[in-house]
């Protein structure tokens, strides 16, 4: 088996794009990253790019030097911590982007396990046997409202505090990412979908399952989901980005 991966990173109806995606796939091994720079902070498109590229670079170097370690949960957490320090160091010497920060979602797999780590409201979804088995929890005031029983999980999409984040990368202080590990080996038709809020606001989880089930590869899944999004967005919709990684038979 191997991983079929596809990504998009679109400006939407905004003046510029502060999202950034990066990744590397070799056979059934992958490191995938999606970042969303905070729109109200000048230079956040720089923070998202620096974060994503740094994580993939650190993973690539460790995979070459010590392959088993590259896929450990503690290694994935260290990639994100190092990227935070990297962004903070660049900001320190670049006054124009001093306030910039970003969300980050990172997925690393060797085919035997899947490590999913995130900060902010860029989501990670894991699908097994065609069904959603894991969805990351947003670091937002809307997620807090869900946990307090004030709104349903589905209502986050339209909640007034949906874009008020409780955790970001590149800020003056660092809060460790939430990290989830699936130790069940990947099998054909299993999939990971990672996406920014500008994407998941318009594409529902049950629709992700439908598009995964009716598609042969990641490109087809992503095309179907983007078509759903474009049929629903307004004129000034947010940047939207996503990565789909679908396990397929090698043949």
N, C-alpha and C positions, 0 to 999 in steps of 0.2 A: 504493500500500500504506500501511498504518498499523499502529501498535502497539496491540494489545489488552492491557491490563494489569489485574491483579487482585492483591489482597493480603489477608493475614490476620495478626493479631497477638493471640494467645490466651494466657490465663493458665495454662492446663493445670491441673495438680493442685497448684500452688504457692500460697502465701499471697498473693502479689502479682506483678504482671507487670513485669519489668525489660527486656523487649524493646521496640523501637520501630521503626516503618517510616515512610518518607516518600518522596515522589516527585512528579514532574510529567511529564505526557506530552502532547505536541502533535504530532499527525500521526505521523511516523516519528522524531521527536526525543524523547528522554527522559533524565531524571536520576532514578535509583532508588537508595534507600539502605535498608539493613537493619542494625540495631544490636542487640547483646545485652549488657546491663549485667551485670557479673560478680556472681553471686549472693552471694558471701561478703564483698562490700564494700558497706558501708552507703551508700545514696544512688546506687547505680549506675543505677537507673531514671532519675535526673536526667541522668546523663552520657550515656546512650543517646539520650534525647530531645534534649538540647542538640546533640549531635553530628549526628544525622540532620537536624534542622531547619536547622542552620547550613549544612550542605553544600548542601541544596536552595536555600536563600536565596542563597548565593554564586553558585551556578550560574545561578539565575534572573536575578540582577542582571547578570552578565557576558553572558548570552545576549541581554539587552535592549540592552546597551551595545556589544558587539562579538561578534556571533554566531559567527563562525568560531573565535574563541579559546576559547569556552565548551566546545568539544568536544575540545580538545587534551589529550594525556596529562599534560603539565606543569600544565595548569590543574586537571585532576582531582586531581593530587597536591597542588596548592596548596589546594584546597577542604578536603582532609582535614587538612593541616598547620594551616590556619587554625582548623578545628573543634577540633583538639587544644589549640591555644592558648586558644581560647574556653572550653573545658571547664576547663582548668587555671586560668584567670583567675577563673571563677565559684567553683571549689573553694577558691581562696586566700582568698576573702571569705566562705565559707560553711563553717564548721568542721564542721557535722554531716555533710557529704558529702566531707570531705577525702580519704577513701580510695577514693572511687568511680572506676570506670573502665569501659571498654566495648570490645567488638569493633566493627568497622565493615566493611561491604561496600558498595561504590559502583559503579554501572554508569552510564556516560554514552554516549549514541549520537546521531548525526545521520542514521542510516540508511546512511551510507557506511562508517563504521567503528564499532567498539565498544571502549570503554576500560573495563577492569575492574580495580578496585583494592581491596585489602582488608588489614585488620589483625585477627589473631585467627583464630577457627575458624568464623566466619559465612561460608558458602560462596557462590561464584558458579559457575554452570554455564552453558556456551554450547552450544547445539544447532544444527547446520547439516544441512540435508537429512534431518532426523529423527534424527540421530545426535549423541551427545555428542562434542564436539571439544575442549572445555576444561573443566577442573575446578580451581578454586583449591586450593592446598596450605595446609592448616591450620597455623597457628603454635602448635603444641602438642608436648608431649613424645611423644605417640603418633605424630605425623607424623615426628618424629625417629627413632622406632623403625622406621617404614616405610622410611625412607631408609637405615637401617643394616642392613636386611634381616632384622630380628628378627620382624616381623609383616607381613601383607599389608595393602594399602590398605583392603580391606573390613573387616579386623579392628579398625580404629580405633573402630568403633561400640561395641565391648564391651571395649576395652582399659582397663586400670586408670588410665592417665594421660591419658585422652581429654580431661578438663576442666582439665588443667594447661597453661596457655598460656605461650608464650614471648614473646609480643608483644601489647600492648593499647594502646588510645588513652586519653589522659588521665592517664597515669602520670607520674612525676617526670622521666622521660627519653623522648625521642621516637625511634622507629625508623621509617624511611620505609616506607610500604605497599609490598607487592608489587604490580606493575602489569603487566597483560597487555593487548596491543592486537590486535584482529582487524581487519585492513584490507580484508576481503572484505565488500562491501556486503550488507546484510540482504536476504533474499528471503522470500516467503511461506512460512510454516510454520517459519522459523527462530525460535528462542526463547532467552530468558535466564531462568533460575530462580535466585533468591537466597534463602537460608534459614539460620536459626540451627540450632545443633546439636540443639535440641529437636525440630526438624523432620526434618533429614536422618538422624538416628539411626534413624528408623522408615520412611523412604521410600528405596528403593534406586534407583540411577541407571538401571538397565534398566526399572524401573517408571515413572520419569519419561518415558523415551522412549515407552513404551506409552501413557501418558496423554496425551502431546502428540499422538501419531499418531491417537488416537481422539477428539479433541476439536476443536470448531470455534473456541473462543475461550479466553482466559485464565481466565475464571471457571469454565468446565467443567473445565479441567485442574486447577485448584486444588482444586475440590470433590472430584475423584476422588482426588487425593493425600492430602487431609485425611481422607477416609474410610479410606484404607489406614492412616494414622497412628492414628486413633482405634480401629481394630480391634486394635492392637498395644500401646498404651501401658498402663502400670500406673496405680494410683490416684494416685500422687504424681509424675506426670510433669512434666518441665520446661516452662517457658513455650515456646511454639513460634510462629514467625513465618516468613512467606514472601512473596515477590513473584514472580509469573509475568508475563513480558512476551512475548507471542507475536505474530509478524508475520502479519497477515492482509490479504487483498485488500480494497481500499477498498469494493468493491461488496458 
